[in-house]
Amino acid sequence: MYQPNDVDKIENEDWEDFKKRAAQEETYYAGPGDLLDTAEGRATFCRCNESGLFQKPDPAYPGYKIFVFNNQGEGMVVKRRSRVDPALMEDVEFNAQGVEISKSYEPA
């Protein structure tokens, strides 16, 4: 199984193969400790993936999804069901280095 720091070892040209293998192993977003859980992982994801929408089932809330709005090389927004109040969606904005810029909530 891949670990979050494995993204530091992946060259840009190998990124597509890494994503395919990681997706098969449920590491794309599988809760704490996965690829998007670290600043380094988010930065690599942001840099290597084209701008667009990515989604994955939310392991904490079966039947719901986690959405990643990526702006390649600029930043990303991760939207998921709030862990505090399931009636809300938590929107967390990250810069290109994977550092949190802001957090907001909206009705689910």
Biopython code that builds the backbone (N, CA, C, O; Angstrom):
import numpy as np
from Bio.PDB.StructureBuilder import StructureBuilder

atoms = [
    (1, "MET", "N", (0.837, -1.185, 0.000)),
    (1, "MET", "CA", (0.000, 0.000, 0.000)),
    (1, "MET", "C", (0.879, 1.244, 0.000)),
    (1, "MET", "O", (1.927, 1.267, 0.645)),
    (2, "TYR", "N", (0.457, 2.273, -0.718)),
    (2, "TYR", "CA", (1.202, 3.510, -0.796)),
    (2, "TYR", "C", (1.040, 4.329, 0.468)),
    (2, "TYR", "O", (0.008, 4.269, 1.137)),
    (3, "GLN", "N", (2.063, 5.089, 0.786)),
    (3, "GLN", "CA", (2.052, 5.993, 1.919)),
    (3, "GLN", "C", (2.055, 7.426, 1.389)),
    (3, "GLN", "O", (2.487, 7.654, 0.259)),
    (4, "PRO", "N", (1.579, 8.408, 2.185)),
    (4, "PRO", "CA", (1.522, 9.789, 1.683)),
    (4, "PRO", "C", (2.846, 10.323, 1.155)),
    (4, "PRO", "O", (2.858, 11.061, 0.170)),
    (5, "ASN", "N", (3.945, 9.972, 1.778)),
    (5, "ASN", "CA", (5.239, 10.495, 1.339)),
    (5, "ASN", "C", (5.738, 9.850, 0.057)),
    (5, "ASN", "O", (6.740, 10.300, -0.499)),
    (6, "ASP", "N", (5.066, 8.801, -0.433)),
    (6, "ASP", "CA", (5.458, 8.187, -1.688)),
    (6, "ASP", "C", (5.365, 9.165, -2.851)),
    (6, "ASP", "O", (6.082, 9.018, -3.841)),
    (7, "VAL", "N", (4.486, 10.167, -2.742)),
    (7, "VAL", "CA", (4.349, 11.129, -3.842)),
    (7, "VAL", "C", (5.628, 11.921, -4.053)),
    (7, "VAL", "O", (5.859, 12.423, -5.153)),
    (8, "ASP", "N", (6.461, 12.046, -3.035)),
    (8, "ASP", "CA", (7.719, 12.771, -3.183)),
    (8, "ASP", "C", (8.708, 12.016, -4.065)),
    (8, "ASP", "O", (9.661, 12.600, -4.582)),
    (9, "LYS", "N", (8.477, 10.718, -4.233)),
    (9, "LYS", "CA", (9.400, 9.870, -4.984)),
    (9, "LYS", "C", (8.971, 9.664, -6.433)),
    (9, "LYS", "O", (9.663, 8.991, -7.197)),
    (10, "ILE", "N", (7.830, 10.243, -6.814)),
    (10, "ILE", "CA", (7.273, 10.029, -8.148)),
    (10, "ILE", "C", (7.694, 11.154, -9.083)),
    (10, "ILE", "O", (7.484, 12.330, -8.785)),
    (11, "GLU", "N", (8.281, 10.793, -10.199)),
    (11, "GLU", "CA", (8.637, 11.773, -11.221)),
    (11, "GLU", "C", (7.382, 12.156, -11.999)),
    (11, "GLU", "O", (6.436, 11.371, -12.072)),
    (12, "ASN", "N", (7.366, 13.342, -12.576)),
    (12, "ASN", "CA", (6.186, 13.821, -13.308)),
    (12, "ASN", "C", (5.751, 12.858, -14.406)),
    (12, "ASN", "O", (4.554, 12.644, -14.597)),
    (13, "GLU", "N", (6.692, 12.281, -15.123)),
    (13, "GLU", "CA", (6.333, 11.397, -16.225)),
    (13, "GLU", "C", (5.721, 10.074, -15.742)),
    (13, "GLU", "O", (5.074, 9.378, -16.525)),
    (14, "ASP", "N", (5.914, 9.724, -14.484)),
    (14, "ASP", "CA", (5.350, 8.492, -13.930)),
    (14, "ASP", "C", (4.046, 8.733, -13.176)),
    (14, "ASP", "O", (3.473, 7.794, -12.623)),
    (15, "TRP", "N", (3.568, 9.984, -13.146)),
    (15, "TRP", "CA", (2.413, 10.341, -12.324)),
    (15, "TRP", "C", (1.145, 9.593, -12.727)),
    (15, "TRP", "O", (0.412, 9.126, -11.855)),
    (16, "GLU", "N", (0.868, 9.468, -14.018)),
    (16, "GLU", "CA", (-0.363, 8.798, -14.470)),
    (16, "GLU", "C", (-0.393, 7.340, -14.008)),
    (16, "GLU", "O", (-1.424, 6.853, -13.545)),
    (17, "ASP", "N", (0.738, 6.649, -14.134)),
    (17, "ASP", "CA", (0.797, 5.257, -13.662)),
    (17, "ASP", "C", (0.611, 5.186, -12.149)),
    (17, "ASP", "O", (-0.065, 4.292, -11.640)),
    (18, "PHE", "N", (1.208, 6.126, -11.446)),
    (18, "PHE", "CA", (1.063, 6.157, -9.987)),
    (18, "PHE", "C", (-0.400, 6.347, -9.601)),
    (18, "PHE", "O", (-0.900, 5.655, -8.715)),
    (19, "LYS", "N", (-1.094, 7.284, -10.262)),
    (19, "LYS", "CA", (-2.504, 7.533, -9.950)),
    (19, "LYS", "C", (-3.351, 6.284, -10.190)),
    (19, "LYS", "O", (-4.230, 5.963, -9.390)),
    (20, "LYS", "N", (-3.085, 5.577, -11.300)),
    (20, "LYS", "CA", (-3.868, 4.372, -11.601)),
    (20, "LYS", "C", (-3.660, 3.313, -10.518)),
    (20, "LYS", "O", (-4.621, 2.709, -10.040)),
    (21, "ARG", "N", (-2.409, 3.092, -10.138)),
    (21, "ARG", "CA", (-2.131, 2.093, -9.098)),
    (21, "ARG", "C", (-2.709, 2.539, -7.758)),
    (21, "ARG", "O", (-3.282, 1.733, -7.024)),
    (22, "ALA", "N", (-2.558, 3.830, -7.441)),
    (22, "ALA", "CA", (-3.057, 4.346, -6.169)),
    (22, "ALA", "C", (-4.574, 4.246, -6.103)),
    (22, "ALA", "O", (-5.124, 3.892, -5.060)),
    (23, "ALA", "N", (-5.254, 4.551, -7.196)),
    (23, "ALA", "CA", (-6.724, 4.478, -7.218)),
    (23, "ALA", "C", (-7.196, 3.049, -6.983)),
    (23, "ALA", "O", (-8.212, 2.831, -6.323)),
    (24, "GLN", "N", (-6.472, 2.083, -7.513)),
    (24, "GLN", "CA", (-6.831, 0.688, -7.301)),
    (24, "GLN", "C", (-6.669, 0.297, -5.838)),
    (24, "GLN", "O", (-7.359, -0.596, -5.347)),
    (25, "GLU", "N", (-5.762, 0.962, -5.148)),
    (25, "GLU", "CA", (-5.509, 0.636, -3.755)),
    (25, "GLU", "C", (-6.250, 1.560, -2.794)),
    (25, "GLU", "O", (-5.996, 1.536, -1.590)),
    (26, "GLU", "N", (-7.178, 2.387, -3.327)),
    (26, "GLU", "CA", (-7.979, 3.271, -2.485)),
    (26, "GLU", "C", (-7.130, 4.267, -1.700)),
    (26, "GLU", "O", (-7.453, 4.587, -0.556)),
    (27, "THR", "N", (-6.046, 4.760, -2.306)),
    (27, "THR", "CA", (-5.233, 5.747, -1.591)),
    (27, "THR", "C", (-5.468, 7.169, -2.085)),
    (27, "THR", "O", (-4.951, 8.118, -1.496)),
    (28, "TYR", "N", (-6.233, 7.329, -3.150)),
    (28, "TYR", "CA", (-6.479, 8.675, -3.679)),
    (28, "TYR", "C", (-7.090, 9.548, -2.596)),
    (28, "TYR", "O", (-6.600, 10.652, -2.356)),
    (29, "TYR", "N", (-8.125, 9.098, -1.951)),
    (29, "TYR", "CA", (-8.557, 9.695, -0.680)),
    (29, "TYR", "C", (-9.239, 8.614, 0.135)),
    (29, "TYR", "O", (-10.368, 8.223, -0.164)),
    (30, "ALA", "N", (-8.576, 8.141, 1.136)),
    (30, "ALA", "CA", (-9.097, 7.061, 1.961)),
    (30, "ALA", "C", (-9.089, 7.450, 3.430)),
    (30, "ALA", "O", (-9.045, 6.584, 4.303)),
    (31, "GLY", "N", (-9.131, 8.750, 3.708)),
    (31, "GLY", "CA", (-9.146, 9.195, 5.091)),
    (31, "GLY", "C", (-7.778, 9.677, 5.536)),
    (31, "GLY", "O", (-6.887, 9.868, 4.709)),
    (32, "PRO", "N", (-7.605, 9.872, 6.816)),
    (32, "PRO", "CA", (-6.333, 10.388, 7.332)),
    (32, "PRO", "C", (-5.150, 9.529, 6.902)),
    (32, "PRO", "O", (-5.202, 8.301, 6.971)),
    (33, "GLY", "N", (-4.098, 10.182, 6.462)),
    (33, "GLY", "CA", (-2.885, 9.474, 6.070)),
    (33, "GLY", "C", (-2.782, 9.189, 4.590)),
    (33, "GLY", "O", (-1.834, 8.523, 4.176)),
    (34, "ASP", "N", (-3.711, 9.660, 3.764)),
    (34, "ASP", "CA", (-3.629, 9.367, 2.342)),
    (34, "ASP", "C", (-2.980, 10.522, 1.579)),
    (34, "ASP", "O", (-2.459, 11.458, 2.185)),
    (35, "LEU", "N", (-3.016, 10.451, 0.265)),
    (35, "LEU", "CA", (-2.337, 11.399, -0.616)),
    (35, "LEU", "C", (-2.726, 12.851, -0.362)),
    (35, "LEU", "O", (-1.850, 13.716, -0.329)),
    (36, "LEU", "N", (-4.013, 13.145, -0.182)),
    (36, "LEU", "CA", (-4.450, 14.533, -0.010)),
    (36, "LEU", "C", (-4.420, 14.990, 1.444)),
    (36, "LEU", "O", (-4.861, 16.096, 1.757)),
    (37, "ASP", "N", (-3.913, 14.160, 2.317)),
    (37, "ASP", "CA", (-3.894, 14.492, 3.739)),
    (37, "ASP", "C", (-2.633, 15.246, 4.158)),
    (37, "ASP", "O", (-2.544, 15.727, 5.287)),
    (38, "THR", "N", (-1.658, 15.351, 3.253)),
    (38, "THR", "CA", (-0.423, 16.074, 3.575)),
    (38, "THR", "C", (-0.230, 17.226, 2.597)),
    (38, "THR", "O", (-0.708, 17.171, 1.464)),
    (39, "ALA", "N", (0.462, 18.255, 3.030)),
    (39, "ALA", "CA", (0.739, 19.391, 2.149)),
    (39, "ALA", "C", (1.549, 18.942, 0.933)),
    (39, "ALA", "O", (1.294, 19.400, -0.181)),
    (40, "GLU", "N", (2.515, 18.058, 1.132)),
    (40, "GLU", "CA", (3.337, 17.573, 0.025)),
    (40, "GLU", "C", (2.494, 16.807, -0.984)),
    (40, "GLU", "O", (2.660, 16.979, -2.192)),
    (41, "GLY", "N", (1.595, 15.965, -0.497)),
    (41, "GLY", "CA", (0.719, 15.202, -1.383)),
    (41, "GLY", "C", (-0.214, 16.104, -2.172)),
    (41, "GLY", "O", (-0.410, 15.907, -3.371)),
    (42, "ARG", "N", (-0.794, 17.103, -1.494)),
    (42, "ARG", "CA", (-1.683, 18.038, -2.188)),
    (42, "ARG", "C", (-0.922, 18.847, -3.231)),
    (42, "ARG", "O", (-1.435, 19.077, -4.326)),
    (43, "ALA", "N", (0.301, 19.285, -2.908)),
    (43, "ALA", "CA", (1.103, 20.054, -3.859)),
    (43, "ALA", "C", (1.420, 19.223, -5.100)),
    (43, "ALA", "O", (1.334, 19.723, -6.222)),
    (44, "THR", "N", (1.781, 17.970, -4.905)),
    (44, "THR", "CA", (2.079, 17.095, -6.036)),
    (44, "THR", "C", (0.821, 16.839, -6.858)),
    (44, "THR", "O", (0.868, 16.875, -8.087)),
    (45, "PHE", "N", (-0.292, 16.583, -6.197)),
    (45, "PHE", "CA", (-1.565, 16.379, -6.880)),
    (45, "PHE", "C", (-1.909, 17.611, -7.718)),
    (45, "PHE", "O", (-2.284, 17.485, -8.884)),
    (46, "CYS", "N", (-1.784, 18.790, -7.130)),
    (46, "CYS", "CA", (-2.119, 20.051, -7.799)),
    (46, "CYS", "C", (-1.226, 20.284, -9.014)),
    (46, "CYS", "O", (-1.704, 20.726, -10.059)),
    (47, "ARG", "N", (0.044, 19.996, -8.887)),
    (47, "ARG", "CA", (1.002, 20.235, -9.957)),
    (47, "ARG", "C", (0.852, 19.234, -11.101)),
    (47, "ARG", "O", (0.971, 19.611, -12.266)),
    (48, "CYS", "N", (0.597, 17.987, -10.789)),
    (48, "CYS", "CA", (0.636, 16.928, -11.797)),
    (48, "CYS", "C", (-0.700, 16.654, -12.479)),
    (48, "CYS", "O", (-0.725, 16.054, -13.554)),
    (49, "ASN", "N", (-1.800, 17.077, -11.886)),
    (49, "ASN", "CA", (-3.103, 16.831, -12.501)),
    (49, "ASN", "C", (-3.598, 18.072, -13.227)),
    (49, "ASN", "O", (-3.368, 19.200, -12.789)),
    (50, "GLU", "N", (-4.277, 17.848, -14.334)),
    (50, "GLU", "CA", (-4.844, 18.962, -15.087)),
    (50, "GLU", "C", (-5.947, 19.632, -14.277)),
    (50, "GLU", "O", (-6.483, 19.042, -13.339)),
    (51, "SER", "N", (-6.278, 20.848, -14.639)),
    (51, "SER", "CA", (-7.389, 21.546, -13.996)),
    (51, "SER", "C", (-8.677, 20.774, -14.269)),
    (51, "SER", "O", (-8.924, 20.327, -15.389)),
    (52, "GLY", "N", (-9.481, 20.629, -13.241)),
    (52, "GLY", "CA", (-10.737, 19.918, -13.408)),
    (52, "GLY", "C", (-11.274, 19.418, -12.085)),
    (52, "GLY", "O", (-10.757, 19.741, -11.015)),
    (53, "LEU", "N", (-12.321, 18.624, -12.185)),
    (53, "LEU", "CA", (-13.004, 18.079, -11.015)),
    (53, "LEU", "C", (-12.648, 16.609, -10.855)),
    (53, "LEU", "O", (-12.711, 15.838, -11.812)),
    (54, "PHE", "N", (-12.276, 16.231, -9.644)),
    (54, "PHE", "CA", (-11.983, 14.848, -9.304)),
    (54, "PHE", "C", (-12.902, 14.477, -8.148)),
    (54, "PHE", "O", (-13.242, 15.326, -7.323)),
    (55, "GLN", "N", (-13.303, 13.218, -8.086)),
    (55, "GLN", "CA", (-14.161, 12.797, -6.981)),
    (55, "GLN", "C", (-13.825, 11.384, -6.557)),
    (55, "GLN", "O", (-13.273, 10.594, -7.322)),
    (56, "LYS", "N", (-14.173, 11.089, -5.322)),
    (56, "LYS", "CA", (-13.891, 9.785, -4.723)),
    (56, "LYS", "C", (-14.929, 9.538, -3.635)),
    (56, "LYS", "O", (-15.342, 10.482, -2.962)),
    (57, "PRO", "N", (-15.359, 8.299, -3.447)),
    (57, "PRO", "CA", (-16.268, 8.018, -2.326)),
    (57, "PRO", "C", (-15.637, 8.430, -1.000)),
    (57, "PRO", "O", (-14.437, 8.254, -0.786)),
    (58, "ASP", "N", (-16.460, 8.979, -0.118)),
    (58, "ASP", "CA", (-16.000, 9.421, 1.191)),
    (58, "ASP", "C", (-16.032, 8.243, 2.156)),
    (58, "ASP", "O", (-17.108, 7.719, 2.443)),
    (59, "PRO", "N", (-14.871, 7.812, 2.666)),
    (59, "PRO", "CA", (-14.852, 6.652, 3.562)),
    (59, "PRO", "C", (-15.590, 6.906, 4.879)),
    (59, "PRO", "O", (-16.055, 5.961, 5.517)),
    (60, "ALA", "N", (-15.701, 8.163, 5.289)),
    (60, "ALA", "CA", (-16.377, 8.474, 6.554)),
    (60, "ALA", "C", (-17.895, 8.502, 6.401)),
    (60, "ALA", "O", (-18.624, 8.301, 7.372)),
    (61, "TYR", "N", (-18.370, 8.751, 5.179)),
    (61, "TYR", "CA", (-19.812, 8.834, 4.917)),
    (61, "TYR", "C", (-20.150, 8.022, 3.669)),
    (61, "TYR", "O", (-20.177, 8.565, 2.565)),
    (62, "PRO", "N", (-20.408, 6.724, 3.838)),
    (62, "PRO", "CA", (-20.752, 5.893, 2.677)),
    (62, "PRO", "C", (-21.937, 6.483, 1.910)),
    (62, "PRO", "O", (-22.909, 6.950, 2.503)),
    (63, "GLY", "N", (-21.835, 6.451, 0.593)),
    (63, "GLY", "CA", (-22.877, 7.000, -0.249)),
    (63, "GLY", "C", (-22.629, 8.447, -0.637)),
    (63, "GLY", "O", (-23.329, 8.979, -1.498)),
    (64, "TYR", "N", (-21.648, 9.094, -0.023)),
    (64, "TYR", "CA", (-21.311, 10.482, -0.339)),
    (64, "TYR", "C", (-19.925, 10.531, -0.968)),
    (64, "TYR", "O", (-19.149, 9.581, -0.869)),
    (65, "LYS", "N", (-19.629, 11.646, -1.613)),
    (65, "LYS", "CA", (-18.353, 11.783, -2.306)),
    (65, "LYS", "C", (-17.549, 12.957, -1.769)),
    (65, "LYS", "O", (-18.091, 13.892, -1.179)),
    (66, "ILE", "N", (-16.250, 12.883, -1.988)),
    (66, "ILE", "CA", (-15.328, 13.984, -1.740)),
    (66, "ILE", "C", (-14.995, 14.542, -3.117)),
    (66, "ILE", "O", (-14.660, 13.787, -4.030)),
    (67, "PHE", "N", (-15.084, 15.859, -3.268)),
    (67, "PHE", "CA", (-14.805, 16.509, -4.539)),
    (67, "PHE", "C", (-13.540, 17.344, -4.419)),
    (67, "PHE", "O", (-13.343, 18.049, -3.429)),
    (68, "VAL", "N", (-12.685, 17.260, -5.432)),
    (68, "VAL", "CA", (-11.470, 18.060, -5.493)),
    (68, "VAL", "C", (-11.535, 18.879, -6.774)),
    (68, "VAL", "O", (-11.540, 18.331, -7.876)),
    (69, "PHE", "N", (-11.583, 20.198, -6.615)),
    (69, "PHE", "CA", (-11.563, 21.115, -7.747)),
    (69, "PHE", "C", (-10.127, 21.590, -7.891)),
    (69, "PHE", "O", (-9.659, 22.416, -7.107)),
    (70, "ASN", "N", (-9.429, 21.070, -8.892)),
    (70, "ASN", "CA", (-8.006, 21.366, -9.062)),
    (70, "ASN", "C", (-7.799, 22.435, -10.120)),
    (70, "ASN", "O", (-8.386, 22.372, -11.201)),
    (71, "ASN", "N", (-6.964, 23.417, -9.807)),
    (71, "ASN", "CA", (-6.514, 24.427, -10.755)),
    (71, "ASN", "C", (-5.014, 24.194, -10.887)),
    (71, "ASN", "O", (-4.240, 24.661, -10.051)),
    (72, "GLN", "N", (-4.598, 23.479, -11.924)),
    (72, "GLN", "CA", (-3.239, 22.973, -12.043)),
    (72, "GLN", "C", (-2.180, 24.033, -11.764)),
    (72, "GLN", "O", (-2.132, 25.082, -12.406)),
    (73, "GLY", "N", (-1.337, 23.725, -10.790)),
    (73, "GLY", "CA", (-0.238, 24.600, -10.442)),
    (73, "GLY", "C", (-0.621, 25.861, -9.679)),
    (73, "GLY", "O", (0.251, 26.648, -9.312)),
    (74, "GLU", "N", (-1.927, 26.065, -9.433)),
    (74, "GLU", "CA", (-2.394, 27.269, -8.748)),
    (74, "GLU", "C", (-2.971, 26.973, -7.363)),
    (74, "GLU", "O", (-2.745, 27.736, -6.424)),
    (75, "GLY", "N", (-3.702, 25.889, -7.232)),
    (75, "GLY", "CA", (-4.328, 25.534, -5.966)),
    (75, "GLY", "C", (-5.496, 24.592, -6.169)),
    (75, "GLY", "O", (-5.754, 24.142, -7.286)),
    (76, "MET", "N", (-6.196, 24.297, -5.099)),
    (76, "MET", "CA", (-7.318, 23.366, -5.166)),
    (76, "MET", "C", (-8.294, 23.654, -4.039)),
    (76, "MET", "O", (-7.958, 24.287, -3.038)),
    (77, "VAL", "N", (-9.520, 23.169, -4.235)),
    (77, "VAL", "CA", (-10.541, 23.216, -3.196)),
    (77, "VAL", "C", (-11.028, 21.794, -2.984)),
    (77, "VAL", "O", (-11.384, 21.107, -3.942)),
    (78, "VAL", "N", (-11.045, 21.353, -1.739)),
    (78, "VAL", "CA", (-11.551, 20.032, -1.387)),
    (78, "VAL", "C", (-12.883, 20.216, -0.673)),
    (78, "VAL", "O", (-12.959, 20.883, 0.359)),
    (79, "LYS", "N", (-13.935, 19.614, -1.233)),
    (79, "LYS", "CA", (-15.280, 19.710, -0.642)),
    (79, "LYS", "C", (-15.679, 18.322, -0.163)),
    (79, "LYS", "O", (-15.591, 17.341, -0.901)),
    (80, "ARG", "N", (-16.118, 18.261, 1.086)),
    (80, "ARG", "CA", (-16.596, 16.992, 1.626)),
    (80, "ARG", "C", (-17.604, 17.256, 2.731)),
    (80, "ARG", "O", (-17.702, 18.367, 3.252)),
    (81, "ARG", "N", (-18.339, 16.231, 3.075)),
    (81, "ARG", "CA", (-19.328, 16.323, 4.154)),
    (81, "ARG", "C", (-18.607, 16.692, 5.430)),
    (81, "ARG", "O", (-17.581, 16.097, 5.761)),
    (82, "SER", "N", (-19.137, 17.672, 6.154)),
    (82, "SER", "CA", (-18.518, 18.127, 7.388)),
    (82, "SER", "C", (-18.496, 17.007, 8.423)),
    (82, "SER", "O", (-19.473, 16.276, 8.586)),
    (83, "ARG", "N", (-17.378, 16.884, 9.113)),
    (83, "ARG", "CA", (-17.255, 15.883, 10.179)),
    (83, "ARG", "C", (-17.964, 16.370, 11.443)),
    (83, "ARG", "O", (-18.281, 15.568, 12.322)),
    (84, "VAL", "N", (-18.214, 17.666, 11.541)),
    (84, "VAL", "CA", (-18.856, 18.252, 12.715)),
    (84, "VAL", "C", (-20.372, 18.225, 12.586)),
    (84, "VAL", "O", (-21.073, 17.832, 13.518)),
    (85, "ASP", "N", (-20.883, 18.650, 11.414)),
    (85, "ASP", "CA", (-22.319, 18.698, 11.163)),
    (85, "ASP", "C", (-22.590, 18.134, 9.771)),
    (85, "ASP", "O", (-22.355, 18.819, 8.775)),
    (86, "PRO", "N", (-23.083, 16.892, 9.683)),
    (86, "PRO", "CA", (-23.301, 16.254, 8.381)),
    (86, "PRO", "C", (-24.284, 16.993, 7.469)),
    (86, "PRO", "O", (-24.386, 16.662, 6.287)),
    (87, "ALA", "N", (-25.008, 17.987, 7.993)),
    (87, "ALA", "CA", (-25.914, 18.770, 7.161)),
    (87, "ALA", "C", (-25.153, 19.829, 6.361)),
    (87, "ALA", "O", (-25.751, 20.532, 5.546)),
    (88, "LEU", "N", (-23.839, 19.950, 6.584)),
    (88, "LEU", "CA", (-23.019, 20.955, 5.913)),
    (88, "LEU", "C", (-21.932, 20.302, 5.073)),
    (88, "LEU", "O", (-21.481, 19.192, 5.355)),
    (89, "MET", "N", (-21.523, 21.023, 4.031)),
    (89, "MET", "CA", (-20.354, 20.641, 3.247)),
    (89, "MET", "C", (-19.209, 21.544, 3.696)),
    (89, "MET", "O", (-19.394, 22.749, 3.865)),
    (90, "GLU", "N", (-18.041, 20.968, 3.888)),
    (90, "GLU", "CA", (-16.849, 21.710, 4.277)),
    (90, "GLU", "C", (-16.023, 21.969, 3.016)),
    (90, "GLU", "O", (-15.667, 21.030, 2.305)),
    (91, "ASP", "N", (-15.724, 23.216, 2.743)),
    (91, "ASP", "CA", (-14.917, 23.600, 1.583)),
    (91, "ASP", "C", (-13.579, 24.125, 2.082)),
    (91, "ASP", "O", (-13.529, 25.154, 2.757)),
    (92, "VAL", "N", (-12.498, 23.430, 1.756)),
    (92, "VAL", "CA", (-11.171, 23.845, 2.201)),
    (92, "VAL", "C", (-10.348, 24.207, 0.967)),
    (92, "VAL", "O", (-10.160, 23.389, 0.067)),
    (93, "GLU", "N", (-9.864, 25.444, 0.943)),
    (93, "GLU", "CA", (-9.060, 25.924, -0.177)),
    (93, "GLU", "C", (-7.585, 25.819, 0.181)),
    (93, "GLU", "O", (-7.168, 26.201, 1.275)),
    (94, "PHE", "N", (-6.794, 25.290, -0.765)),
    (94, "PHE", "CA", (-5.352, 25.119, -0.589)),
    (94, "PHE", "C", (-4.613, 25.865, -1.691)),
    (94, "PHE", "O", (-5.112, 25.966, -2.812)),
    (95, "ASN", "N", (-3.422, 26.390, -1.384)),
    (95, "ASN", "CA", (-2.601, 27.016, -2.413)),
    (95, "ASN", "C", (-1.808, 25.934, -3.152)),
    (95, "ASN", "O", (-1.979, 24.745, -2.880)),
    (96, "ALA", "N", (-0.941, 26.342, -4.085)),
    (96, "ALA", "CA", (-0.187, 25.395, -4.903)),
    (96, "ALA", "C", (0.791, 24.556, -4.084)),
    (96, "ALA", "O", (1.211, 23.489, -4.532)),
    (97, "GLN", "N", (1.157, 25.023, -2.893)),
    (97, "GLN", "CA", (2.070, 24.264, -2.021)),
    (97, "GLN", "C", (1.307, 23.321, -1.101)),
    (97, "GLN", "O", (1.917, 22.641, -0.275)),
    (98, "GLY", "N", (-0.015, 23.267, -1.231)),
    (98, "GLY", "CA", (-0.825, 22.366, -0.422)),
    (98, "GLY", "C", (-1.150, 22.896, 0.960)),
    (98, "GLY", "O", (-1.614, 22.143, 1.817)),
    (99, "VAL", "N", (-0.913, 24.181, 1.191)),
    (99, "VAL", "CA", (-1.170, 24.797, 2.488)),
    (99, "VAL", "C", (-2.580, 25.380, 2.501)),
    (99, "VAL", "O", (-2.997, 26.032, 1.544)),
    (100, "GLU", "N", (-3.315, 25.139, 3.597)),
    (100, "GLU", "CA", (-4.685, 25.629, 3.710)),
    (100, "GLU", "C", (-4.718, 27.155, 3.708)),
    (100, "GLU", "O", (-3.983, 27.808, 4.448)),
    (101, "ILE", "N", (-5.597, 27.715, 2.849)),
    (101, "ILE", "CA", (-5.786, 29.158, 2.771)),
    (101, "ILE", "C", (-7.040, 29.562, 3.522)),
    (101, "ILE", "O", (-7.033, 30.522, 4.292)),
    (102, "SER", "N", (-8.117, 28.821, 3.292)),
    (102, "SER", "CA", (-9.392, 29.169, 3.945)),
    (102, "SER", "C", (-10.270, 27.933, 4.078)),
    (102, "SER", "O", (-10.063, 26.911, 3.423)),
    (103, "LYS", "N", (-11.255, 28.072, 4.952)),
    (103, "LYS", "CA", (-12.240, 27.012, 5.157)),
    (103, "LYS", "C", (-13.594, 27.676, 5.279)),
    (103, "LYS", "O", (-13.746, 28.678, 5.978)),
    (104, "SER", "N", (-14.578, 27.111, 4.596)),
    (104, "SER", "CA", (-15.939, 27.629, 4.690)),
    (104, "SER", "C", (-16.914, 26.458, 4.678)),
    (104, "SER", "O", (-16.543, 25.318, 4.403)),
    (105, "TYR", "N", (-18.161, 26.768, 4.983)),
    (105, "TYR", "CA", (-19.201, 25.742, 5.036)),
    (105, "TYR", "C", (-20.397, 26.195, 4.215)),
    (105, "TYR", "O", (-20.666, 27.390, 4.087)),
    (106, "GLU", "N", (-21.110, 25.220, 3.660)),
    (106, "GLU", "CA", (-22.333, 25.498, 2.916)),
    (106, "GLU", "C", (-23.307, 24.354, 3.159)),
    (106, "GLU", "O", (-22.889, 23.260, 3.539)),
    (107, "PRO", "N", (-24.585, 24.586, 2.951)),
    (107, "PRO", "CA", (-25.557, 23.510, 3.164)),
    (107, "PRO", "C", (-25.279, 22.339, 2.218)),
    (107, "PRO", "O", (-24.931, 22.524, 1.052)),
    (108, "ALA", "N", (-25.441, 21.149, 2.751)),
    (108, "ALA", "CA", (-25.255, 19.947, 1.926)),
    (108, "ALA", "C", (-26.495, 19.716, 1.147)),
    (108, "ALA", "O", (-26.572, 18.757, 0.380)),
]
sb = StructureBuilder()
sb.init_structure("model")
sb.init_model(0)
sb.init_chain("A")
sb.init_seg("    ")
for serial, (resi, resn, name, xyz) in enumerate(atoms, 1):
    if name == "N":
        sb.init_residue(resn, " ", resi, " ")
    sb.init_atom(name, np.array(xyz, "f"), 0.0, 1.0, " ", f" {name:<3s}", serial, name[0])
structure = sb.get_structure()
